[in-house]
Amino acid sequence: MKLKLILGDQLNLNHSWFKQVNGNEVFVLMEMRQETDYALHHIQKIVAFFGAMRNFSETLKKQGHRVHYLSLDDPTNQQKLEANLDALIQQHQATSFSYLEPDEYRLDQQLKQYAQALAISTAVEDTEHFLTSREELSEFFEGKKQLVLEFFYRRMRKKFNLLMQRDQPEGGQWNFDKNNRKKWKGEPAIPAPFAPKANGLLALKEMIDAAGVKTIGSFDENQFLFPLSRVQALAQLDYFCEHLLIYFGDYQDALHTEEVNLFHSRISFALNTKIIHPLEVVETVIAYYRSHSEQIELSQVEGFVRQIIGWREYMRGIYWKEMPAYARLNVLQNTHPLPKFYWTGTTKMNCLHHSITNSLDHAYAHHIQRLMITGNFALLAQVHPDLVDEWYLGIYADALQWVQITNTRGMSQWADGGIVATKPYVSAAAYIHKMSNYCEGCHYNKSKRIGADACPFNSLYWNFLDDKKQFFAKNNRMAMMLRLLEKIPAEELAQLKHRAAQIIQHPDEF
């Protein structure tokens, strides 16, 4: 008998493991406190993972496979991976144990150590999901000083022949990022997000609560937007193509008080649990674009493809190149606590109130809300990156460490000193106003830098540049802002730094 472990983010029905039914194989899936408790998770995140795992298990059973599913409230569930596996190996009298390569370093180490200690034969196999190996990015950049995403992205386009005309990019340029920065002002109309039919989620939520699992965020079965099966994920992808792709690129960086999803696909949860494959996602989108090229511009499509085959694969490559040391990096030496309003959304700063409230309500926020609102403030307030990591990992349903930590500690907090991003992504109120309507009706004045009603982002921004200028002295991309910093009169800079110190010391009063 062969015991085969499937983790909660390995729900790939097209994996070669499932091509044939074998009565001598039993597939194991587990809901465990080990996984619910290693971070403080959003309730919708846990419900989404358990719901997807249960759907996956039922599909395997319908296909004729043997499945042993341990629910969280199963009396035989010992809530830890090794203890459960020991019991299951004995129960099924397994003569071999196999697992798929975990994508999180902690689970990779845990299963390696467990397998090495087993008396029966063991094997580890590829998840058959990603477009690159763990080592491919390291090999591509070997000998290079900087890990420039654009070069990696171009390689991926060529490797999979996506939006290419022979060896040249379709449309004559590789990247249409400059076309992807429009502010949404109420038009064009935004269709409602794809809403999969989800039954039994309330009972699942109540089971999690009854088990005593500590969670954050709210739950409304009628507003649950995560696909929990391959059928739902494919329907979500089709919905994106038919209703949202036409304007996705234009408004992918936009922010608005009345819109959570805008034209985003929300396919990340299905991708990160491997319910759907990245290549089928981009090929489906490109095929739809080709059949509707009279309506959809190339820039809308390229921006989407870049996120999946470029950014997503790049982040995974960085993760496996730099871990485990990456999780301890704090190059800017930030030490402050995370403001309490990150857990409540209660703040007079309109942009943070909306972005955090959206996150607590939906276990979701799009990339600019994460990077330029919540992440921007945390960096300007010089919060310890460990605390920022924990928050992002817990609050978003699509957050798994391999993709979360490189985005948070690298792109957002610059704690890695520039491995991911050549400069820190910080801004004062001007950028937030440019991309959103958040500043309208806010308690604070976006144009003021000093005074009781001045936007906190403004004083924090200049204080951050002044506090950290030694780290950026040789950074060409920061040179212009440092020159502007030098031109601020000493008395005004002192006032800016005084107000910034008040905000940093008492952030929950703002």
N, C-alpha and C positions, 0 to 999 in steps of 0.2 A: 504494500500500500504506500502510495506517495502522498505526502502532505504538502500542499502548496499554499503559501500565504499571499494574500492580496491586501495591501494597505488601502486606507480610505481615499488616497489620491491616485489610485492605480486602477481606475474603473474603465479599462479599455477592452470593450467587447470584441474588438478586432484583433486582439493579441493572439499569437500563434498557439498559446496554451489552450485556447477554446475551439480550435478548428475541428477537433475530433473528440467525441465522447469516450471516456475511458473509465470503466467501472473501478479501476484500481487507483484512481486519483480522487482526492477530496480537497476541495478548495475551501480555505478558511478566511473569514472576515470577522473582525472584532470591533465592537464599540467598547472603549476602555477609558477609565478615569485617568490613566496615564496620559491619554491624548486630550481629554477635556480639561485637565487641570494644569498642564505645563505652562499655560498662559491664561489670562483672564479673557475668555472669548465672548464674542457677541452671541446671544442666544440663536439668532438666525443662522450664524455660521455653523454651529453644532447641529441644528436641525437640518440644514442643507446637506452637510456631510453624511449624517446618519440616514437621511431620507434617500440620498443618492446611493449609498451603500446597500440599503435594503432593496431598492429597485434593481440594482445590479445583481444582487444575490438571487432575487426572484426570476430574473431573466435567465441566469445560468441554469437554475433548476428547470425552467420550462424547456431549455435546450437539451435537457437530459443529464447535466453534470451533477455530481454529488457535491453538496455545499454544506459546510458546518458554519452557521452564523451565530455568533455570540452577541446577544443584545446587552445593553448596559445593565438591565435589571435581571438578567439570567442568573439564577442562584449559583451556577457553577462558574460564573465569570469572576476571576481573581483580579481583574482590573489592571494587570501588568502583563506585558508582552511575553516575557520569558516563562512566567508561571502558567499562563494560559497555553502556550505552546507545549510545555512539558506535559501538561495534562492531556492535551489533544493527541500528541504523539503516542502516549500510552493508551488512550482510549481507542484510537484507530489502529493501534499496533503498526504504526508507520515504520517502514524500513528506509525511507529517505525523506529529506526535507528540502524544499526549494522555496526561494523567494525572489521577487523582482527587485532590482536595484532601487533603494529608497532615494528620494531626491532631497531629503533633509539630512544634514551631516550627523545629527544626533542619532537618528534611526539607522543610518548607514553603519555607524560605529557599534550601535547596540546589537544589530543583527549579525554583523561580522563576528563580534565576540561570542555571541550565542552559538552561531553555527560552528565556530572553531572548537567549542567545548562539547559538541554533540558526539555521541558514539556512532550514530547512523550516518550514512552518506548525505552530503549536502551539496546544493548547487545554487548559484545566483545567476539570474538572467536579465537581459535588457527589458525595459518597459515597452520598447517599440513605439515610443511616442515622439521624442524630440528629434529635431532635424540635424543635430550635431551630437557628437560624443562629449563626455565630460572634459576630455583633454583637447578637443579640436581648437577652441579659442586660444589656449596657451600655445599650441603648436603654430597657429596662424600668426601670432604676434611675437614669436620667439626672436629675441634680439632687438625688438623695438622698444623705444623709450616710453611711448604712450600707446594705450589700448584704444585707438580711435574707432568709435562705433561705425562711422561712415564707411570705412574700408572693409570692415567685417560684413556690414550690410550689403555692400556691392558684391562681395564674394558669395553671399547667400543667394542673391538674385541670379547670379551666373550659375551657381551650383544647381539650382532647381529650375532654371530657365523661366523665371517669373517676370513678366512685364519687360521682356527683352526682344530686341530685333537683332538677331545674330549675337554679336558680342557687345552691342550698344544698348543703352536703356531706351525703352519706348518713350517717345515724346522728347527725346534729345537731352534729358537731364535725369539724374538719379533720384533727386530729392526735391519734393515740392513743399517743404516745410514752411516756406515763406507765404505760401497760399493758405496755410492752415491756421490763421490767427485772427479770424474775424470775430467781432463782438456781436452777439445775438441780441437784437433789439425788439423782439416780439414777432418778427417775421424772418423767414418763412415759418409756417405753422409746424409744430413738432407733434408727430403722432404719439399716441400713448405707448408706453413700453410694452414689449412682449410679456404676456402674463401666462405662464404655464398653469395648467390645471393641476392642483395639488390637493390630494385627499389624505386625511389622517395626520396632518402636520400638527394640529392642536394636541392630539393624543401623544405624539412624539415629544412635543414641547413639555407637556405635563409629566411625562415619564422622566425627562431630564431634570425638571424641577424637583420631582419627588425623590430623585437620587441624591439631591443636595449639591448638585453642580452649581458653582457660582458663575454667573454670567453677567453681561452688560447689555444694554440696548433694549428695544421694545420688539414685540412680536404681534403681527396681525396676519392671520392665515389668508385673509382676502387681499393683502397687499404683498404677498410673498412672490418675489420675481426671479428666483433662481431655478434653472432647469435641473431636474433630478433624474433624467434618463436620456439615453441617446436620441430617442424619438423627439423629446422636448427640445434638446439642444439643436438638432437639425432644423426643427420648426423655428426656433429662435434665430438661427442663422438665415433662413429664408426670409423671415420677417425683416431682419436688418437690411438684406439686399433690396427687398421690395419697397420698404418704407423709409429707411434712414440713410442708406449709403449715398444717396443723391446729394446730401449736404454734410456728410460726416466730416470730410476733410476741412471744409471751410470753417466749421464751428467746433472742431474737436478741442480747442483750448478755451472756449467761451464758458462763462459762469453767469448764473442768473438766480435770483431769489425764488422765482416761481417754478424753476425746472431743476430736477435732480439728474435726469438721464440725458437730456438734449438729444443728440443724434447718435449716441454711443450704442454699441451692440450689446454690451453687458455679457459678452461671451466668455469672459475671463474665468468665471467659476467652472464652467464646463471644460474649458481648456486645462485648467490647473488640476482638475480631478481626472483628467484624461478621458472624460466621457466622449470628447470629440478631438480629432487630430488636427494639429496646426496646418498641415499641408492641405487637407480637405477644406479647411476654413478659407484659406487664401485662394485656392483654386476655384472654389464656389463663388467667391466674391468677384474674382477676375472674369470668370465665365459670364456672370450676370452683367458685369460692366460691358463686356464685348457684345452682348446681345441687346444692350441698351445704351450704346455709346453716343447716340444722338441726344440723350438726356443727361447722362452722367459723365462728368469730366474726369480725366486721368488723375488729377490731383486729389480727388476724393478717395480714389482706390489706393494710390501709392501711399498715402498717409496711413491707411489701415494696414496694408501689407508690411510697411516698415515696422509698425509696432509689434507684429507677431513674428516675422522671420528675422527681423533685425534686433529690436530691443529685447524681446523675450529670450531669444537664444543667447544674446550677448550677456544678459544678466546672469543666466545660468552658468555660462562659461566663466565669468568673473567669480561666481560663488565657488565653483570647484577648484579654481586656480588659487584662490586666496584663503579659503577656510582651512583650519579653524581660527587662525589669527585674526581674520577679518572681523569677527564678532567682538573683538576687544579693542578695535581701533577707536581712538578719540584724539585725533591729531590736533584739533583746535582747543583741546583741554577744557571742554564745557562741563559744568558740574551742577547746574541749577536744577531744581525739581520741576516736574511737569505740572503746569497749572491745573487746579481742580476742575476748571471749566471744560477741560478735554473729556471729562467723564459725564458732564451734564449739559453742555452747550450754553450755560448761563453766563453770558458776557455781553457787555454793551457794544462790543466790536461786531458789527453786522456781518462781516464776511466770515468771521470765525463762528459766530452763532449759527449761521445757516449751514456752513460746511460740516460742523460737528453735529448739529441736530440731524442733518441728512444722514450722517454716518450712523448715529445712534438709532435712527428710525429704520434704516434700510440695509445696514451692514455693507454699505456701498458708498463710494464717492469716486468721481472720475479723476484722471491723473493730475489735472491742474488744481483741483481742490486739495488734493493730497500734497502736491509739490509746492504750490505757490500761496496757499492759505495756511493750512495746519502745519505743514513742514517749514514754511518760511518763518512763521511766527516762532516756532520752537527753536529754530537756529538763531534767529535774531535775539531771542531771550536766553540763548546759550544754555539750553537744557541738555542734560547728560544724554548722549545718544542711546544708552541702554534703555532709558525710560521711554524715549521716542520709539525705539524698536518694539518694545513690549506693547505699546498702544496700537501701533499699526498692525502688528501681528494678530492682536486679539480682535480688533474692531471690524475688520473687513473679511467677508466670507471667502474672497479669493486669495487671502494672504497665507502663503506657505513660506517658510524661512528662505528657501533658495531664491525666490523672487522678491520677497519683502525686504530682506536685510540689505541687499545690494541697492535697491531703490531708496530705502530709508537712510542707511548709514553712509551710502555713497552719494547718490544723486541729490537727496534732500538735505542731509546734514553735513556733507563734506567731511565726515569724520575719518574717511580713508585718505585724506590729503590729496585727492585728485586722481585716484585710480580709475574711477568711473567718470567723473565730471571734471572738466578742465578748470572750472570756476564754481564757487558756491552759487546756488540758485536762491538769491535773496533779492528783495525789492522793497521799496517804500510803497506808499499808497498809490502812486501814479500808475504802476502796472495793474494793480487790482482794479482801479477805476477804468483803465483802458480795456480790460477784458470782461468787465462785469457791470452790473447795476448795484452791486453790494454797497457802494458808497452813498447811494441815494437813500435818504432817510436815516442814515446812520447817526448815532449819538455824537460821533466825532467828525471833525472837519478834515477832509482829505488833503486840503491845501495848506494846512497849518502844521508847523513843526514844533512850536513851543506854545504852551498855554494849556489850561485845563481841558479845553475842547479839541486840542490837536490830536490827529490820528496817531495812536501809539506806534504804528509801523514806521512813521517818519523818524522819530527820535531814536527808536531801536535800530533802525537801519544805519544811521550815521554813527551811533555809538558802537555798533558791531564792527563797522569798518575801522574805526579808531582803535578799538580794543584788539583787533586781530590783524592790524596792518603789517606786523612783522611776518606773518605767515604768507602774505600776498605780495611782498615787496618785489619779488622776481616774477610775478605772474602777469604776463602781458595783457591778459583779458581783464585784469582788474586795474590796470594802470590809469585809465581815464577816470574811474571813480575815486581812486586814491588822490589824483590831482585835484579833483573837485573838493575832496575832503580837506586838502591843504589850504584851499581858498576860503574856508569857513572861518570867520573871525574867532579868535580865541574865546571871547566872552560868550558868543552864540554857541560855540561848541560845548562850552562848560554847561550852559543851560540845557542843551540837548542831552548831554550825558547825565545831568541831574534828573531830568524827567525819565530817561531810559532806566536809570537805577531804581526809581520809584516803581516803574512798571514791572521790572524784573523781580523786585523784592515783594511786591504785592499785586501780582497779575490778576488775581480774582476780584480786585476792586475796580477793574477797568472793563 
